[in-house]
Amino acid sequence: MFRTDILDIDTDEISDKVFKLKDHWVSRSDYFGFYTLGRCAYLDGKTTEYKSEIAVLNPILKQEFGSLYDVVTEHLSEQFDKPVMLNDAYAYPSFHIFQSSPILLTQSGAWHTDYPHVTLGLAASDPYSFTLAVKLPSGGAGLDYKDPDGQERYLPYVEKGLVGHCGSIPHRISSMKTYVPDEFRITLQGHVISINDQLTLFW
């Protein structure tokens, strides 16, 4: 159901680059610090900003995180036994950024399944979704999901761990377990879907 693989990445370097690009963060909450680095299909896919801003940000992301994308695409290509490629027509995988807040002790994400392909008018097949944990708060972080019997389960993340799953599994961002001021939860988010028989990496 879920697959976790540990990647050979420098999480401190990646985090530093995420903060370097803070001018490109998009605020996603009026109540606590939740941001995305750039645009993504599930929040912006039907907006004009999705296309206009990724044209600017994708080259920046490739410049700053090119080696990270190489690791991720190589790993996923081996997993699927087929090349996985970025596509400039869609937002590159990018980052969720949560700043620690007492509100997040009781606030989870909304239950959902992933359908960015529908939002973007792509193929009807379900996407493969992944999360790569870059920086986690000291109390940990993870994913809530529902098993085939509808029971709620918790999957803890580990730094450098890439968690992949079928996007049709009901899931949500889990609440924080402890609150420590000035900590961050930073994860790389993305999807893989077949477009014209090419496995495409996007967000």
N, C-alpha and C positions, 0 to 999 in steps of 0.2 A: 504493500500500500504506500509506504513511504520509504525512501532510500536516502541515507546520509553518507556522504563521502567527505573525507578531509582533504582539502586542497593545499598545495604548497604555495602560500601567499604571505605577503608581509602586511599584516593587518594594521600596524601602526602607520606605515607609509600610506596605505589606502585611506585611513581615517584622516590623516593630515591633509591629503588632497581633497577630500570631501569638504573639510572646513575651509580650505583655500578657495573653493568655489561657492562660498556661502552666498554671494550675490545672486547666484542662480537657484537658490532654494526657493521653493514655493510653499507658503504656509497653508496647512490643511485643517487647522482648528483654531477657533477663537478662544478656547478654554485651556489649552495646554500646548506645549511645544511639539507639534507634529509637522514635519516637512517632507517634501520630496525634492531631490536634486533633479530639477527639470520636470517635464511632463510625462504622463503615462496614460495608456489607453483606458484603464478602468475609471479614471477620474476626469480625463480630458479628451478622450477619443472622439467625442462629437463636437469639440470646440475648434475654432480657427487657430487657437494658440498651439494646439497639438502639432499641426503641420508647420506653422511659421516658426515656432521656437525650436523644434527639433532640428530644423535646417541650420540653426546657429549653434545649438548645444551639442549635437552629435559629433562634429569635428573636435570640439573641446574635450568631450568625454573620451574620444578615441586617443587624443593626444595625452591626456592625463592617466587614463586607465587602460591603455593599449595592451600592456603586459598582462593585466588582469583578464581582459577579454580573451587574450590568447589562451590563458590557462583554462578558463571556463569553456570556451568553444572546443578546445582540444579534448577536455574531459567529456563533454557531452557528445562529441563526435565518436569517441571510443565507446561510450555507453550505448548509443543508438546504432553503432556500426555504419554510420553514414555521415558525411560532412554536415556540420552545423555552421551557418554563416550569419553574420550581421547583414542588415539591409538598411541602406540609408533612407529609404522611404518611410521607415517606422522608427519610433523612439528606441534608442539603445537601452538595454537593461541599465537601471540606475538605482538610486538609493532611497530607502525609507530612513528617516532620521527622527528619533524620539528623544526629547530631553526629559530627564526624570522629573516627575511631578507626583504629589500625593494623590491627585485625581486618578492617576493610572493604576493605583492599587485596587480600585473598584471598577475601572473602565476597561472593558475589552473591546476588540473590534467587532463589527457586525458579522453574523454568520452569513456566508456567501459561498457560491461556487464561481470559478473563473470563466468569464466569457468575453475576454478582450477581442477575440476574433470576430464575434458578433458585432461588437461596438464599432470595429474598424471595417466591417463588411468583408471579412476574409472567409476562408474555407469553413465548412460547417463542422469539421472534426474538432474534438476537444483539444485544448492546448495542454502541453506539459508545463507545469509551473515549478519554479525553483526559488529558493531563498538561500543566500550565502551570508552567514553571520560574520560580520567584520568586527564589530565592537559590541559587547554585551554589558549590561549593568552588573554590579557585583552580586545581586540577588538572582541573576539568571534571567532568561527570556525564552519564549517558545511559542508554540502553535497549539491551539485547541482544535480538535477535529472530531467528527462523528464516525464511529466505526459502522460496519454493515448492519449492525443491530440497532443503530441510532443512539448508542451510548457515547457520551462525551469523554474524550481522552485528551491527554496532554503530552505533547512531544517537546522535550527541552532541546534548545539549540546549544551548540558548542561553537566557540570561535573557530573560524576556518572551515566549518562544516557546511557543505552544500546539501540542502534538503530538497529533494525532488518528489513530485507527486502528480497524479492526474488532477487537472483542475476541476473535475466534476465532484470531487470529494468535498462535502461541506466543511468549512474551516473558518478560523478567525485568528486575529492576533490576540495572544493571551495577555491578560492583565499582568502588571508588575507584581513580583512577589515581595519585594522590600523596596523602601524608598531611601535612597542616598542622594543628597543634593549634588547637582552638577555632573551627574553621570549621563551617558548617552547609549542608546540602542541604535546601531547602524547596521543595516542589512542591504545587500545587493539583491534586487528583485528582477525577475524576468520570466519569459515564457518561450517555449519552442513550439512552432506549428509548421506544417508542411504547406508551402505556397508554390504552386506549379512544380510539385515534386522536389522542391528544395526545402530542407529543414532550416527554418529561419528563426533567429534569435531576436526578440523584441520585448518591449514593455508597453 
